[in-house]
Amino acid sequence: MELMVSPTSPFARKVQILAREQGLSEAINLRALHPLDDAAELARMNPLGRVPALITDDDKLVVDSPIICAWLDNLAVTQGRDSMLGDNASHRLVIQQGQALADGIMESAFLMVMERGRPERQHSDFWQDRRRDAITRTLDYLEAQGDAVMPAGIHLASIALACALGYLDFRHDAMQWRSGRPGLAAWFKAWEGRDSFMATQPLA
Ligand SMILES: N[C@@H](CCC(=O)N[C@@H](CS)C(=O)NCC(=O)O)C(=O)O
């Protein structure tokens, strides 16, 4: 299998962590492509022009990180592993919901970085503020809800949240997301020392 990644994409990191946690990393060749600098090459494989994208051994394209994670998790289950997407229908919904919240943080944070890269006269304070507010509110919600929204353990939702918080550290240090959120900060500490997390640090 070939997984198209960029070394800074939090969505690609989520897929790589799930693959490592499910013992699949040896089966995957990573191919680093920058969505803007390598746009034509990436678009030849993924019409959406985004990373991550997976090409399976039988040459099928799988796009969008939640689907790629589900695809890899299913492969791991066929090899005798426990699913990281939940044990039953209601657990799966909680995990999908947790992943959606974390992915939403990543998306807003990524779009803020893209906005910074545009010529100054095209900058939009309206959109930057709107995205920052969405991140702030979602972090506060996660802090308040705790394990009702983010159950304990290593699963797709906790992997996604670790990637979202890691991306805030990487790209939005000024947000100081730990400030006033001791629960989330303590939760993240356990992730910071984990092998799969350390091995997938974003490279500037
Ligand atoms: N929903 C997608 C989001 C992926 C995404 O936004 N990837 C960014 C890099 S972090 C990208 O390739 N952007 C290029 C573009 O949107 O043109 C997923 O979960 O995989």
The ligand as a MOL file (V3000), in Angstrom:
LIG
                    3D

  0  0  0     0  0            999 V3000
M  V30 BEGIN CTAB
M  V30 COUNTS 20 19 0 0 0
M  V30 BEGIN ATOM
M  V30 1 N -11.1670 15.9000 5.3430 0
M  V30 2 C -9.8460 15.6310 4.8510 0
M  V30 3 C -8.9680 16.8660 5.0440 0
M  V30 4 C -7.5700 16.6800 4.4540 0
M  V30 5 C -6.8740 18.0160 4.2640 0
M  V30 6 O -7.4570 19.0890 4.4280 0
M  V30 7 N -5.5990 17.9250 3.9220 0
M  V30 8 C -4.8350 19.1210 3.6750 0
M  V30 9 C -3.4430 19.0010 4.3030 0
M  V30 10 S -3.5410 19.0610 6.0610 0
M  V30 11 C -4.6600 19.2600 2.1720 0
M  V30 12 O -4.1510 18.3730 1.5260 0
M  V30 13 N -5.1130 20.4030 1.6280 0
M  V30 14 C -4.9530 20.7360 0.2410 0
M  V30 15 C -6.2230 21.3070 -0.3420 0
M  V30 16 O -7.2570 21.3280 0.3590 0
M  V30 17 O -6.1780 21.7080 -1.4950 0
M  V30 18 C -9.2800 14.4120 5.5970 0
M  V30 19 O -9.7330 14.1480 6.7250 0
M  V30 20 O -8.4260 13.7010 5.0340 0
M  V30 END ATOM
M  V30 BEGIN BOND
M  V30 1 1 1 2
M  V30 2 1 2 3
M  V30 3 1 2 18
M  V30 4 1 3 4
M  V30 5 1 4 5
M  V30 6 2 5 6
M  V30 7 1 5 7
M  V30 8 1 7 8
M  V30 9 1 8 9
M  V30 10 1 8 11
M  V30 11 1 9 10
M  V30 12 2 11 12
M  V30 13 1 11 13
M  V30 14 1 13 14
M  V30 15 1 14 15
M  V30 16 2 15 16
M  V30 17 1 15 17
M  V30 18 2 18 19
M  V30 19 1 18 20
M  V30 END BOND
M  V30 END CTAB
M  END
